Amino acid sequence: MEGPLPTESRIWPRRYEEVYERSMRDPEGFWAEQAKRLDWFKTWDRVLEWDPPYARWFVGGRINASHNALDRHVATWRKNKAAIIWEGEPGDEKVITYYRLYREVNRFASVLKDLGVRKGDRVAIYLPMIPELPVAMLACARIGAVHTVVFSGFSSTALADRINDSRAKVLVTADGGYRRGKVVPLKRIADEAVDRAPSIETVVVVRRTGSEVSMQEGRDYWWHDLMEGARDYVEPEPVESTHPLFILYTSGTTGKPKGIVHGTGGYLVGVESTMRWVFDVRDEDIFWTAADVGWITGHSYIVYGPLVTGATTVMYEGAPDYPSPDRWWSIVERQGVTVLYTSPTAIRMFMRYGEEWPKRHDLSSLRLLGTVGEPINPEAWRWYYRVIGGERCPIVDTWWQTETGANMIAPCPGISLVPLKPGSATLPLPGVEADVVDEGGNPVPPGVRGYLVIKRPWPSMLLGVYRDPVRYREVYWSKFPGWYYTGDYAMRDEDGYFWLLGRADEVLKVSGHRIGTMELESALVSHEAVAEAAVVGKPHPVKGETPVAFVVLREGFSPGPELRDSIREFIRGEISPLYVPSEVHFVQRLPKTRSGKIMRRVLRAVVSGEEVGDLTTLEDEASVEEVKKAYEEFKALYEGGE
Ligand code: PRX
């Protein structure tokens, strides 16, 4: 690294260690202190009830997320402050003040109430990145309803599955959304989903694109029509701290996505604290998390985190490189963005376009940069630091998950900035006891890869997996009883810094988005031509990794480019264009162990053109000889085949 990295501290250099140490010595006292920064209708009786694997935070406390994000700011000078600066893809803009947002949320809350939505009911939200999306979320929170936002790039099947699992009774969608200048027909996709989702009683449709849509009498209503008759004020429901705020579906190692449930009090404490520690949020910030609200990053750092801390949050609707590769840099310049938080995939994509695009804009308003979602390669880190941050802005590489609700391992310039190392998320945040252990649960020495675990509960921890307590226990709490298993590989260095090394389970990270190989495989085998399928990740220079599929065809189907296209199209329709396999290989058979388990390592070696290599990995279940034999046989077959 040329030139020193920023290590300057706002307070004093050892402050992080002190705060961390205090949080470990007296976690309940520490978290209670953080929780006091929120508005509670009733203070908790107990900070934590830990009945492994269930943690209940701020038990007995009553709180409301919409009240914390809106009412308490509207009562101050922030009433006239910009809450949301929104840019549509075609170039339209809206600046929504806290007061304006408060009104819209109240009005939509009254609409939901009139539609019969009650505390605890689920509302599915399938919207593009438009202001109605946070309005709908906060309106649910206001009345104690549970929102489940489904990313607008998901297909009708994926939407139907999520609605059916959550049994939502209202769906909020739009006539369409803009993506790369084209209209995505969201209402049509939603209609297909609702045909298969009997729990939906009402569909509320936002007019965004003005496209022609069909409206079903008695079921479908325009947002603007309903809002006309709405009331201006709805009392925020004082829910229990542990009342579910939202369900967000994410992929795991089975064929079915799981509904991660987050509570209210603990979750808000997690996002509020990390906004201060990691992003060092200030009133004058223009805070831009360049992600989609459909993922946890958007829930926590576009909507709840910024609004609860009274910040100004930026929302951009469209593609990052539309109409040209400097769209983001133009937003930074025009809106005066001070904090930019995004994924390594986006950074690598911009690196490819070249420095001339950011150089056309004045990026001097930026003071802090962040990354999330996948490991960042040091080269991309340095580019981000130099070209975007002008060698002036620290980079916070934040490790966390849908399940953790908020940042867990990350630098915290809001306390004191530890020296940065490109590619490392540095150290755990206060209150987070993270460790790297071997199969037996023993901490591994520096430089050795192991499993990342969290050894005590934290406030924004998931409440559970929706309607699946068995899966909750098995996935997160059975590998190392009493500790939370992250599913990630990690390593610590001599300074104790954490280096994240990717997933240890059958989950891929494609452009930072999570997809289980089993989920893709079960979709693949529902294609009429596919008898068996196996999916592995292949390293990709921009996306981190891409799915590669190996398929065995049914009797009567023959391999060829048309079938390959039809299989790729099928994944697009069944799941999402995000996860379309970059390669589909037709094979006679898949390499398997004697007990019939697919040897993914063999497939991974084949796609990356490597030898099977290190056979002493943690997850070995087949003998070395068996793997080698399968590898040689498969390679011979594969290379000779289509
Ligand atoms: O593998 C880790 C990776 O993303 C996973 C969580 O994915 P998801 O639930 O979709 O949430 C992404 C946004 C929080 C983790 O298990 N991951 C996340 N952040 C990082 C990361 N890997 C390396 N470095 C990170 N900063």
Residues whose N, C-alpha, C, O or C-beta is under 5 A from the ligand:
A	BS01	PRX	T297 T371 V372 G373 E374 P375 D397 T398 W399 W400 Q401 T402 E403 A425 T486 D488 L500 G502 R503 G512 R514
